[in-house]
Amino acid sequence: MKIKKPNTSTLIVWFVFFVLAAFTCKVLQIVENGGQEPSVLIGAVFGFCATEFINLTVIKRHKIKHGVNKNDATETSNYHESL
């Protein structure tokens, strides 16, 4: 049985998801122990992650629009030249 290699974007999405989950747990632990809520840090982290997801979506849509096949090296090089 051949194991399919996951896309880079899929790995990035899962990584960001787990980092956000860990970050949320840590913030809840800090607040529970009587600390002050780091609202600026929370806004910065979630804003950064939202921007990353938007960038991944734009790249994916651009690849689909221009018909870039990840198995064809010539199309990939043409794709990078069009950017």
PDB file of N, CA, C and O in Angstrom, chain B, residues numbered from 101:
ATOM      1  N   MET B 101       0.842  -1.179   0.000  1.00  0.00           N
ATOM      2  CA  MET B 101       0.000   0.000   0.000  1.00  0.00           C
ATOM      3  C   MET B 101       0.887   1.242   0.000  1.00  0.00           C
ATOM      4  O   MET B 101       1.802   1.362   0.814  1.00  0.00           O
ATOM      5  N   LYS B 102       0.609   2.150  -0.909  1.00  0.00           N
ATOM      6  CA  LYS B 102       1.396   3.369  -1.043  1.00  0.00           C
ATOM      7  C   LYS B 102       0.799   4.461  -0.165  1.00  0.00           C
ATOM      8  O   LYS B 102      -0.404   4.722  -0.204  1.00  0.00           O
ATOM      9  N   ILE B 103       1.657   5.090   0.624  1.00  0.00           N
ATOM     10  CA  ILE B 103       1.213   6.172   1.503  1.00  0.00           C
ATOM     11  C   ILE B 103       1.334   7.485   0.743  1.00  0.00           C
ATOM     12  O   ILE B 103       2.390   7.804   0.196  1.00  0.00           O
ATOM     13  N   LYS B 104       0.243   8.242   0.713  1.00  0.00           N
ATOM     14  CA  LYS B 104       0.217   9.515   0.001  1.00  0.00           C
ATOM     15  C   LYS B 104       0.876  10.597   0.852  1.00  0.00           C
ATOM     16  O   LYS B 104       0.575  10.734   2.038  1.00  0.00           O
ATOM     17  N   LYS B 105       1.770  11.358   0.241  1.00  0.00           N
ATOM     18  CA  LYS B 105       2.444  12.447   0.928  1.00  0.00           C
ATOM     19  C   LYS B 105       1.481  13.631   1.070  1.00  0.00           C
ATOM     20  O   LYS B 105       0.893  14.066   0.080  1.00  0.00           O
ATOM     21  N   PRO B 106       1.312  14.163   2.300  1.00  0.00           N
ATOM     22  CA  PRO B 106       0.380  15.287   2.475  1.00  0.00           C
ATOM     23  C   PRO B 106       0.925  16.573   1.859  1.00  0.00           C
ATOM     24  O   PRO B 106       2.137  16.764   1.756  1.00  0.00           O
ATOM     25  N   ASN B 107       0.020  17.436   1.460  1.00  0.00           N
ATOM     26  CA  ASN B 107       0.396  18.743   0.912  1.00  0.00           C
ATOM     27  C   ASN B 107       1.026  19.600   1.996  1.00  0.00           C
ATOM     28  O   ASN B 107       0.741  19.431   3.181  1.00  0.00           O
ATOM     29  N   THR B 108       1.877  20.513   1.583  1.00  0.00           N
ATOM     30  CA  THR B 108       2.498  21.431   2.529  1.00  0.00           C
ATOM     31  C   THR B 108       1.452  22.305   3.200  1.00  0.00           C
ATOM     32  O   THR B 108       1.542  22.577   4.397  1.00  0.00           O
ATOM     33  N   SER B 109       0.463  22.745   2.436  1.00  0.00           N
ATOM     34  CA  SER B 109      -0.569  23.601   3.017  1.00  0.00           C
ATOM     35  C   SER B 109      -1.372  22.861   4.087  1.00  0.00           C
ATOM     36  O   SER B 109      -1.768  23.455   5.089  1.00  0.00           O
ATOM     37  N   THR B 110      -1.609  21.577   3.876  1.00  0.00           N
ATOM     38  CA  THR B 110      -2.325  20.786   4.877  1.00  0.00           C
ATOM     39  C   THR B 110      -1.521  20.688   6.163  1.00  0.00           C
ATOM     40  O   THR B 110      -2.073  20.804   7.257  1.00  0.00           O
ATOM     41  N   LEU B 111      -0.217  20.477   6.033  1.00  0.00           N
ATOM     42  CA  LEU B 111       0.638  20.413   7.218  1.00  0.00           C
ATOM     43  C   LEU B 111       0.662  21.749   7.960  1.00  0.00           C
ATOM     44  O   LEU B 111       0.650  21.781   9.190  1.00  0.00           O
ATOM     45  N   ILE B 112       0.697  22.846   7.210  1.00  0.00           N
ATOM     46  CA  ILE B 112       0.694  24.170   7.842  1.00  0.00           C
ATOM     47  C   ILE B 112      -0.605  24.408   8.599  1.00  0.00           C
ATOM     48  O   ILE B 112      -0.591  24.920   9.718  1.00  0.00           O
ATOM     49  N   VAL B 113      -1.723  24.037   7.992  1.00  0.00           N
ATOM     50  CA  VAL B 113      -3.022  24.221   8.645  1.00  0.00           C
ATOM     51  C   VAL B 113      -3.095  23.418   9.945  1.00  0.00           C
ATOM     52  O   VAL B 113      -3.538  23.939  10.968  1.00  0.00           O
ATOM     53  N   TRP B 114      -2.671  22.169   9.912  1.00  0.00           N
ATOM     54  CA  TRP B 114      -2.707  21.345  11.130  1.00  0.00           C
ATOM     55  C   TRP B 114      -1.757  21.885  12.197  1.00  0.00           C
ATOM     56  O   TRP B 114      -2.095  21.895  13.381  1.00  0.00           O
ATOM     57  N   PHE B 115      -0.573  22.332  11.785  1.00  0.00           N
ATOM     58  CA  PHE B 115       0.376  22.899  12.737  1.00  0.00           C
ATOM     59  C   PHE B 115      -0.204  24.139  13.418  1.00  0.00           C
ATOM     60  O   PHE B 115      -0.138  24.270  14.640  1.00  0.00           O
ATOM     61  N   VAL B 116      -0.767  25.039  12.630  1.00  0.00           N
ATOM     62  CA  VAL B 116      -1.350  26.264  13.188  1.00  0.00           C
ATOM     63  C   VAL B 116      -2.521  25.926  14.109  1.00  0.00           C
ATOM     64  O   VAL B 116      -2.693  26.555  15.153  1.00  0.00           O
ATOM     65  N   PHE B 117      -3.322  24.936  13.727  1.00  0.00           N
ATOM     66  CA  PHE B 117      -4.447  24.522  14.562  1.00  0.00           C
ATOM     67  C   PHE B 117      -3.964  24.056  15.939  1.00  0.00           C
ATOM     68  O   PHE B 117      -4.515  24.464  16.962  1.00  0.00           O
ATOM     69  N   PHE B 118      -2.942  23.208  15.965  1.00  0.00           N
ATOM     70  CA  PHE B 118      -2.437  22.703  17.242  1.00  0.00           C
ATOM     71  C   PHE B 118      -1.753  23.796  18.061  1.00  0.00           C
ATOM     72  O   PHE B 118      -1.858  23.806  19.287  1.00  0.00           O
ATOM     73  N   VAL B 119      -1.060  24.706  17.401  1.00  0.00           N
ATOM     74  CA  VAL B 119      -0.433  25.819  18.121  1.00  0.00           C
ATOM     75  C   VAL B 119      -1.499  26.718  18.738  1.00  0.00           C
ATOM     76  O   VAL B 119      -1.353  27.154  19.880  1.00  0.00           O
ATOM     77  N   LEU B 120      -2.567  26.998  17.999  1.00  0.00           N
ATOM     78  CA  LEU B 120      -3.649  27.817  18.550  1.00  0.00           C
ATOM     79  C   LEU B 120      -4.340  27.130  19.721  1.00  0.00           C
ATOM     80  O   LEU B 120      -4.702  27.781  20.701  1.00  0.00           O
ATOM     81  N   ALA B 121      -4.522  25.820  19.621  1.00  0.00           N
ATOM     82  CA  ALA B 121      -5.140  25.076  20.728  1.00  0.00           C
ATOM     83  C   ALA B 121      -4.256  25.141  21.972  1.00  0.00           C
ATOM     84  O   ALA B 121      -4.756  25.364  23.074  1.00  0.00           O
ATOM     85  N   ALA B 122      -2.951  24.949  21.806  1.00  0.00           N
ATOM     86  CA  ALA B 122      -2.027  25.024  22.943  1.00  0.00           C
ATOM     87  C   ALA B 122      -1.989  26.443  23.514  1.00  0.00           C
ATOM     88  O   ALA B 122      -1.962  26.627  24.731  1.00  0.00           O
ATOM     89  N   PHE B 123      -1.987  27.438  22.634  1.00  0.00           N
ATOM     90  CA  PHE B 123      -1.979  28.834  23.077  1.00  0.00           C
ATOM     91  C   PHE B 123      -3.238  29.160  23.878  1.00  0.00           C
ATOM     92  O   PHE B 123      -3.171  29.817  24.917  1.00  0.00           O
ATOM     93  N   THR B 124      -4.379  28.696  23.385  1.00  0.00           N
ATOM     94  CA  THR B 124      -5.648  28.950  24.083  1.00  0.00           C
ATOM     95  C   THR B 124      -5.654  28.294  25.458  1.00  0.00           C
ATOM     96  O   THR B 124      -6.093  28.904  26.433  1.00  0.00           O
ATOM     97  N   CYS B 125      -5.172  27.065  25.544  1.00  0.00           N
ATOM     98  CA  CYS B 125      -5.106  26.375  26.845  1.00  0.00           C
ATOM     99  C   CYS B 125      -4.205  27.127  27.812  1.00  0.00           C
ATOM    100  O   CYS B 125      -4.544  27.273  28.987  1.00  0.00           O
ATOM    101  N   LYS B 126      -3.065  27.604  27.337  1.00  0.00           N
ATOM    102  CA  LYS B 126      -2.133  28.327  28.207  1.00  0.00           C
ATOM    103  C   LYS B 126      -2.725  29.652  28.683  1.00  0.00           C
ATOM    104  O   LYS B 126      -2.555  30.023  29.844  1.00  0.00           O
ATOM    105  N   VAL B 127      -3.417  30.365  27.797  1.00  0.00           N
ATOM    106  CA  VAL B 127      -4.049  31.629  28.197  1.00  0.00           C
ATOM    107  C   VAL B 127      -5.136  31.376  29.237  1.00  0.00           C
ATOM    108  O   VAL B 127      -5.251  32.116  30.214  1.00  0.00           O
ATOM    109  N   LEU B 128      -5.931  30.330  29.025  1.00  0.00           N
ATOM    110  CA  LEU B 128      -6.959  29.992  30.019  1.00  0.00           C
ATOM    111  C   LEU B 128      -6.345  29.628  31.362  1.00  0.00           C
ATOM    112  O   LEU B 128      -6.902  29.960  32.408  1.00  0.00           O
ATOM    113  N   GLN B 129      -5.198  28.946  31.343  1.00  0.00           N
ATOM    114  CA  GLN B 129      -4.502  28.594  32.582  1.00  0.00           C
ATOM    115  C   GLN B 129      -3.997  29.858  33.283  1.00  0.00           C
ATOM    116  O   GLN B 129      -4.088  29.958  34.507  1.00  0.00           O
ATOM    117  N   ILE B 130      -3.478  30.803  32.541  1.00  0.00           N
ATOM    118  CA  ILE B 130      -2.988  32.058  33.131  1.00  0.00           C
ATOM    119  C   ILE B 130      -4.141  32.833  33.763  1.00  0.00           C
ATOM    120  O   ILE B 130      -4.005  33.349  34.872  1.00  0.00           O
ATOM    121  N   VAL B 131      -5.265  32.917  33.072  1.00  0.00           N
ATOM    122  CA  VAL B 131      -6.420  33.646  33.597  1.00  0.00           C
ATOM    123  C   VAL B 131      -6.991  32.948  34.821  1.00  0.00           C
ATOM    124  O   VAL B 131      -7.408  33.599  35.779  1.00  0.00           O
ATOM    125  N   GLU B 132      -7.008  31.622  34.784  1.00  0.00           N
ATOM    126  CA  GLU B 132      -7.542  30.863  35.918  1.00  0.00           C
ATOM    127  C   GLU B 132      -6.703  31.066  37.181  1.00  0.00           C
ATOM    128  O   GLU B 132      -7.243  31.076  38.287  1.00  0.00           O
ATOM    129  N   ASN B 133      -5.406  31.224  37.022  1.00  0.00           N
ATOM    130  CA  ASN B 133      -4.521  31.408  38.176  1.00  0.00           C
ATOM    131  C   ASN B 133      -4.500  32.840  38.679  1.00  0.00           C
ATOM    132  O   ASN B 133      -3.696  33.181  39.546  1.00  0.00           O
ATOM    133  N   GLY B 134      -5.367  33.673  38.152  1.00  0.00           N
ATOM    134  CA  GLY B 134      -5.497  35.036  38.649  1.00  0.00           C
ATOM    135  C   GLY B 134      -4.682  36.055  37.889  1.00  0.00           C
ATOM    136  O   GLY B 134      -4.590  37.209  38.307  1.00  0.00           O
ATOM    137  N   GLY B 135      -4.093  35.658  36.791  1.00  0.00           N
ATOM    138  CA  GLY B 135      -3.312  36.599  35.991  1.00  0.00           C
ATOM    139  C   GLY B 135      -4.217  37.459  35.127  1.00  0.00           C
ATOM    140  O   GLY B 135      -5.411  37.198  34.984  1.00  0.00           O
ATOM    141  N   GLN B 136      -3.623  38.470  34.565  1.00  0.00           N
ATOM    142  CA  GLN B 136      -4.374  39.377  33.702  1.00  0.00           C
ATOM    143  C   GLN B 136      -4.424  38.798  32.286  1.00  0.00           C
ATOM    144  O   GLN B 136      -3.460  38.198  31.812  1.00  0.00           O
ATOM    145  N   GLU B 137      -5.553  38.988  31.630  1.00  0.00           N
ATOM    146  CA  GLU B 137      -5.721  38.477  30.268  1.00  0.00           C
ATOM    147  C   GLU B 137      -4.846  39.259  29.294  1.00  0.00           C
ATOM    148  O   GLU B 137      -4.950  40.484  29.225  1.00  0.00           O
ATOM    149  N   PRO B 138      -3.977  38.567  28.535  1.00  0.00           N
ATOM    150  CA  PRO B 138      -3.110  39.257  27.575  1.00  0.00           C
ATOM    151  C   PRO B 138      -3.849  39.535  26.265  1.00  0.00           C
ATOM    152  O   PRO B 138      -3.607  38.868  25.259  1.00  0.00           O
ATOM    153  N   SER B 139      -4.742  40.515  26.280  1.00  0.00           N
ATOM    154  CA  SER B 139      -5.626  40.746  25.135  1.00  0.00           C
ATOM    155  C   SER B 139      -4.876  41.182  23.877  1.00  0.00           C
ATOM    156  O   SER B 139      -5.265  40.803  22.772  1.00  0.00           O
ATOM    157  N   VAL B 140      -3.807  41.970  24.023  1.00  0.00           N
ATOM    158  CA  VAL B 140      -3.052  42.405  22.847  1.00  0.00           C
ATOM    159  C   VAL B 140      -2.346  41.216  22.207  1.00  0.00           C
ATOM    160  O   VAL B 140      -2.330  41.088  20.982  1.00  0.00           O
ATOM    161  N   LEU B 141      -1.766  40.350  23.024  1.00  0.00           N
ATOM    162  CA  LEU B 141      -1.093  39.161  22.512  1.00  0.00           C
ATOM    163  C   LEU B 141      -2.079  38.225  21.830  1.00  0.00           C
ATOM    164  O   LEU B 141      -1.769  37.650  20.787  1.00  0.00           O
ATOM    165  N   ILE B 142      -3.249  38.069  22.404  1.00  0.00           N
ATOM    166  CA  ILE B 142      -4.276  37.213  21.800  1.00  0.00           C
ATOM    167  C   ILE B 142      -4.686  37.761  20.432  1.00  0.00           C
ATOM    168  O   ILE B 142      -4.799  37.006  19.466  1.00  0.00           O
ATOM    169  N   GLY B 143      -4.903  39.045  20.354  1.00  0.00           N
ATOM    170  CA  GLY B 143      -5.266  39.661  19.075  1.00  0.00           C
ATOM    171  C   GLY B 143      -4.170  39.507  18.030  1.00  0.00           C
ATOM    172  O   GLY B 143      -4.453  39.265  16.857  1.00  0.00           O
ATOM    173  N   ALA B 144      -2.920  39.646  18.456  1.00  0.00           N
ATOM    174  CA  ALA B 144      -1.804  39.515  17.524  1.00  0.00           C
ATOM    175  C   ALA B 144      -1.668  38.083  17.008  1.00  0.00           C
ATOM    176  O   ALA B 144      -1.447  37.876  15.815  1.00  0.00           O
ATOM    177  N   VAL B 145      -1.796  37.109  17.883  1.00  0.00           N
ATOM    178  CA  VAL B 145      -1.648  35.705  17.483  1.00  0.00           C
ATOM    179  C   VAL B 145      -2.771  35.288  16.542  1.00  0.00           C
ATOM    180  O   VAL B 145      -2.507  34.691  15.498  1.00  0.00           O
ATOM    181  N   PHE B 146      -4.002  35.588  16.890  1.00  0.00           N
ATOM    182  CA  PHE B 146      -5.112  35.192  16.031  1.00  0.00           C
ATOM    183  C   PHE B 146      -5.131  36.001  14.724  1.00  0.00           C
ATOM    184  O   PHE B 146      -5.552  35.483  13.690  1.00  0.00           O
ATOM    185  N   GLY B 147      -4.689  37.239  14.758  1.00  0.00           N
ATOM    186  CA  GLY B 147      -4.568  38.016  13.531  1.00  0.00           C
ATOM    187  C   GLY B 147      -3.516  37.437  12.602  1.00  0.00           C
ATOM    188  O   GLY B 147      -3.729  37.352  11.393  1.00  0.00           O
ATOM    189  N   PHE B 148      -2.382  37.037  13.161  1.00  0.00           N
ATOM    190  CA  PHE B 148      -1.324  36.419  12.362  1.00  0.00           C
ATOM    191  C   PHE B 148      -1.810  35.120  11.727  1.00  0.00           C
ATOM    192  O   PHE B 148      -1.573  34.876  10.544  1.00  0.00           O
ATOM    193  N   CYS B 149      -2.484  34.294  12.505  1.00  0.00           N
ATOM    194  CA  CYS B 149      -2.976  33.008  11.983  1.00  0.00           C
ATOM    195  C   CYS B 149      -4.039  33.215  10.907  1.00  0.00           C
ATOM    196  O   CYS B 149      -4.064  32.489   9.913  1.00  0.00           O
ATOM    197  N   ALA B 150      -4.905  34.185  11.097  1.00  0.00           N
ATOM    198  CA  ALA B 150      -5.919  34.470  10.081  1.00  0.00           C
ATOM    199  C   ALA B 150      -5.256  34.922   8.782  1.00  0.00           C
ATOM    200  O   ALA B 150      -5.692  34.542   7.695  1.00  0.00           O
ATOM    201  N   THR B 151      -4.208  35.729   8.892  1.00  0.00           N
ATOM    202  CA  THR B 151      -3.487  36.179   7.705  1.00  0.00           C
ATOM    203  C   THR B 151      -2.820  35.012   6.988  1.00  0.00           C
ATOM    204  O   THR B 151      -2.825  34.954   5.759  1.00  0.00           O
ATOM    205  N   GLU B 152      -2.249  34.085   7.744  1.00  0.00           N
ATOM    206  CA  GLU B 152      -1.620  32.904   7.140  1.00  0.00           C
ATOM    207  C   GLU B 152      -2.656  32.068   6.380  1.00  0.00           C
ATOM    208  O   GLU B 152      -2.389  31.606   5.271  1.00  0.00           O
ATOM    209  N   PHE B 153      -3.825  31.877   6.974  1.00  0.00           N
ATOM    210  CA  PHE B 153      -4.870  31.099   6.302  1.00  0.00           C
ATOM    211  C   PHE B 153      -5.356  31.801   5.034  1.00  0.00           C
ATOM    212  O   PHE B 153      -5.622  31.148   4.025  1.00  0.00           O
ATOM    213  N   ILE B 154      -5.468  33.110   5.083  1.00  0.00           N
ATOM    214  CA  ILE B 154      -5.891  33.861   3.897  1.00  0.00           C
ATOM    215  C   ILE B 154      -4.843  33.745   2.795  1.00  0.00           C
ATOM    216  O   ILE B 154      -5.186  33.570   1.626  1.00  0.00           O
ATOM    217  N   ASN B 155      -3.563  33.842   3.165  1.00  0.00           N
ATOM    218  CA  ASN B 155      -2.493  33.705   2.172  1.00  0.00           C
ATOM    219  C   ASN B 155      -2.496  32.313   1.543  1.00  0.00           C
ATOM    220  O   ASN B 155      -2.316  32.189   0.331  1.00  0.00           O
ATOM    221  N   LEU B 156      -2.694  31.273   2.337  1.00  0.00           N
ATOM    222  CA  LEU B 156      -2.758  29.915   1.787  1.00  0.00           C
ATOM    223  C   LEU B 156      -3.934  29.778   0.819  1.00  0.00           C
ATOM    224  O   LEU B 156      -3.813  29.126  -0.218  1.00  0.00           O
ATOM    225  N   THR B 157      -5.058  30.386   1.153  1.00  0.00           N
ATOM    226  CA  THR B 157      -6.227  30.331   0.281  1.00  0.00           C
ATOM    227  C   THR B 157      -5.961  31.041  -1.042  1.00  0.00           C
ATOM    228  O   THR B 157      -6.328  30.539  -2.104  1.00  0.00           O
ATOM    229  N   VAL B 158      -5.330  32.196  -0.979  1.00  0.00           N
ATOM    230  CA  VAL B 158      -5.028  32.945  -2.202  1.00  0.00           C
ATOM    231  C   VAL B 158      -4.077  32.151  -3.093  1.00  0.00           C
ATOM    232  O   VAL B 158      -4.277  32.093  -4.306  1.00  0.00           O
ATOM    233  N   ILE B 159      -3.055  31.544  -2.515  1.00  0.00           N
ATOM    234  CA  ILE B 159      -2.112  30.743  -3.293  1.00  0.00           C
ATOM    235  C   ILE B 159      -2.820  29.556  -3.934  1.00  0.00           C
ATOM    236  O   ILE B 159      -2.599  29.261  -5.109  1.00  0.00           O
ATOM    237  N   LYS B 160      -3.668  28.875  -3.170  1.00  0.00           N
ATOM    238  CA  LYS B 160      -4.391  27.710  -3.690  1.00  0.00           C
ATOM    239  C   LYS B 160      -5.317  28.113  -4.844  1.00  0.00           C
ATOM    240  O   LYS B 160      -5.358  27.437  -5.871  1.00  0.00           O
ATOM    241  N   ARG B 161      -6.057  29.211  -4.676  1.00  0.00           N
ATOM    242  CA  ARG B 161      -6.960  29.669  -5.737  1.00  0.00           C
ATOM    243  C   ARG B 161      -6.185  30.077  -6.986  1.00  0.00           C
ATOM    244  O   ARG B 161      -6.633  29.830  -8.105  1.00  0.00           O
ATOM    245  N   HIS B 162      -5.017  30.704  -6.795  1.00  0.00           N
ATOM    246  CA  HIS B 162      -4.197  31.106  -7.938  1.00  0.00           C
ATOM    247  C   HIS B 162      -3.701  29.872  -8.689  1.00  0.00           C
ATOM    248  O   HIS B 162      -3.684  29.861  -9.920  1.00  0.00           O
ATOM    249  N   LYS B 163      -3.300  28.840  -7.961  1.00  0.00           N
ATOM    250  CA  LYS B 163      -2.849  27.606  -8.600  1.00  0.00           C
ATOM    251  C   LYS B 163      -3.990  26.941  -9.363  1.00  0.00           C
ATOM    252  O   LYS B 163      -3.792  26.459 -10.478  1.00  0.00           O
ATOM    253  N   ILE B 164      -5.165  26.913  -8.781  1.00  0.00           N
ATOM    254  CA  ILE B 164      -6.323  26.294  -9.441  1.00  0.00           C
ATOM    255  C   ILE B 164      -6.701  27.101 -10.685  1.00  0.00           C
ATOM    256  O   ILE B 164      -6.995  26.526 -11.733  1.00  0.00           O
ATOM    257  N   LYS B 165      -6.694  28.423 -10.571  1.00  0.00           N
ATOM    258  CA  LYS B 165      -7.070  29.285 -11.696  1.00  0.00           C
ATOM    259  C   LYS B 165      -6.125  29.102 -12.881  1.00  0.00           C
ATOM    260  O   LYS B 165      -6.569  29.097 -14.029  1.00  0.00           O
ATOM    261  N   HIS B 166      -4.841  28.955 -12.619  1.00  0.00           N
ATOM    262  CA  HIS B 166      -3.851  28.832 -13.679  1.00  0.00           C
ATOM    263  C   HIS B 166      -3.536  27.383 -14.028  1.00  0.00           C
ATOM    264  O   HIS B 166      -2.663  27.125 -14.857  1.00  0.00           O
ATOM    265  N   GLY B 167      -4.228  26.439 -13.412  1.00  0.00           N
ATOM    266  CA  GLY B 167      -4.076  25.027 -13.747  1.00  0.00           C
ATOM    267  C   GLY B 167      -2.717  24.455 -13.431  1.00  0.00           C
ATOM    268  O   GLY B 167      -2.182  23.675 -14.218  1.00  0.00           O
ATOM    269  N   VAL B 168      -2.144  24.821 -12.303  1.00  0.00           N
ATOM    270  CA  VAL B 168      -0.835  24.309 -11.933  1.00  0.00           C
ATOM    271  C   VAL B 168      -1.001  22.913 -11.351  1.00  0.00           C
ATOM    272  O   VAL B 168      -1.748  22.700 -10.396  1.00  0.00           O
ATOM    273  N   ASN B 169      -0.282  21.965 -11.954  1.00  0.00           N
ATOM    274  CA  ASN B 169      -0.280  20.595 -11.480  1.00  0.00           C
ATOM    275  C   ASN B 169       1.008  20.375 -10.710  1.00  0.00           C
ATOM    276  O   ASN B 169       2.086  20.639 -11.241  1.00  0.00           O
ATOM    277  N   LYS B 170       0.929  19.898  -9.473  1.00  0.00           N
ATOM    278  CA  LYS B 170       2.132  19.779  -8.662  1.00  0.00           C
ATOM    279  C   LYS B 170       3.083  18.701  -9.168  1.00  0.00           C
ATOM    280  O   LYS B 170       4.235  18.661  -8.736  1.00  0.00           O
ATOM    281  N   ASN B 171       2.636  17.822 -10.075  1.00  0.00           N
ATOM    282  CA  ASN B 171       3.503  16.779 -10.600  1.00  0.00           C
ATOM    283  C   ASN B 171       4.266  17.205 -11.847  1.00  0.00           C
ATOM    284  O   ASN B 171       5.175  16.496 -12.279  1.00  0.00           O
ATOM    285  N   ASP B 172       3.921  18.335 -12.429  1.00  0.00           N
ATOM    286  CA  ASP B 172       4.556  18.790 -13.656  1.00  0.00           C
ATOM    287  C   ASP B 172       5.533  19.916 -13.343  1.00  0.00           C
ATOM    288  O   ASP B 172       5.116  21.002 -12.940  1.00  0.00           O
ATOM    289  N   ALA B 173       6.825  19.669 -13.524  1.00  0.00           N
ATOM    290  CA  ALA B 173       7.855  20.639 -13.164  1.00  0.00           C
ATOM    291  C   ALA B 173       7.814  21.864 -14.061  1.00  0.00           C
ATOM    292  O   ALA B 173       8.098  22.969 -13.597  1.00  0.00           O
ATOM    293  N   THR B 174       7.467  21.699 -15.343  1.00  0.00           N
ATOM    294  CA  THR B 174       7.467  22.852 -16.246  1.00  0.00           C
ATOM    295  C   THR B 174       6.339  23.810 -15.896  1.00  0.00           C
ATOM    296  O   THR B 174       6.517  25.027 -15.958  1.00  0.00           O
ATOM    297  N   GLU B 175       5.190  23.279 -15.533  1.00  0.00           N
ATOM    298  CA  GLU B 175       4.084  24.168 -15.145  1.00  0.00           C
ATOM    299  C   GLU B 175       4.391  24.874 -13.846  1.00  0.00           C
ATOM    300  O   GLU B 175       4.019  26.033 -13.664  1.00  0.00           O
ATOM    301  N   THR B 176       5.066  24.189 -12.941  1.00  0.00           N
ATOM    302  CA  THR B 176       5.414  24.806 -11.662  1.00  0.00           C
ATOM    303  C   THR B 176       6.384  25.945 -11.882  1.00  0.00           C
ATOM    304  O   THR B 176       6.248  27.004 -11.269  1.00  0.00           O
ATOM    305  N   SER B 177       7.364  25.743 -12.753  1.00  0.00           N
ATOM    306  CA  SER B 177       8.310  26.826 -13.006  1.00  0.00           C
ATOM    307  C   SER B 177       7.618  27.991 -13.714  1.00  0.00           C
ATOM    308  O   SER B 177       7.943  29.149 -13.452  1.00  0.00           O
ATOM    309  N   ASN B 178       6.668  27.701 -14.608  1.00  0.00           N
ATOM    310  CA  ASN B 178       5.903  28.768 -15.253  1.00  0.00           C
ATOM    311  C   ASN B 178       5.036  29.508 -14.245  1.00  0.00           C
ATOM    312  O   ASN B 178       4.841  30.718 -14.354  1.00  0.00           O
ATOM    313  N   TYR B 179       4.522  28.780 -13.272  1.00  0.00           N
ATOM    314  CA  TYR B 179       3.703  29.390 -12.228  1.00  0.00           C
ATOM    315  C   TYR B 179       4.538  30.394 -11.435  1.00  0.00           C
ATOM    316  O   TYR B 179       4.077  31.505 -11.176  1.00  0.00           O
ATOM    317  N   HIS B 180       5.756  30.023 -11.048  1.00  0.00           N
ATOM    318  CA  HIS B 180       6.599  30.920 -10.278  1.00  0.00           C
ATOM    319  C   HIS B 180       7.017  32.144 -11.098  1.00  0.00           C
ATOM    320  O   HIS B 180       7.212  33.224 -10.542  1.00  0.00           O
ATOM    321  N   GLU B 181       7.155  31.980 -12.403  1.00  0.00           N
ATOM    322  CA  GLU B 181       7.501  33.110 -13.250  1.00  0.00           C
ATOM    323  C   GLU B 181       6.328  34.079 -13.374  1.00  0.00           C
ATOM    324  O   GLU B 181       6.540  35.280 -13.543  1.00  0.00           O
ATOM    325  N   SER B 182       5.077  33.570 -13.292  1.00  0.00           N
ATOM    326  CA  SER B 182       3.911  34.432 -13.425  1.00  0.00           C
ATOM    327  C   SER B 182       3.672  35.280 -12.183  1.00  0.00           C
ATOM    328  O   SER B 182       2.976  36.293 -12.249  1.00  0.00           O
ATOM    329  N   LEU B 183       4.243  34.875 -11.054  1.00  0.00           N
ATOM    330  CA  LEU B 183       4.083  35.652  -9.829  1.00  0.00           C
ATOM    331  C   LEU B 183       4.986  36.837  -9.909  1.00  0.00           C
ATOM    332  O   LEU B 183       5.025  37.647  -8.983  1.00  0.00           O
TER     333      LEU B 183
END
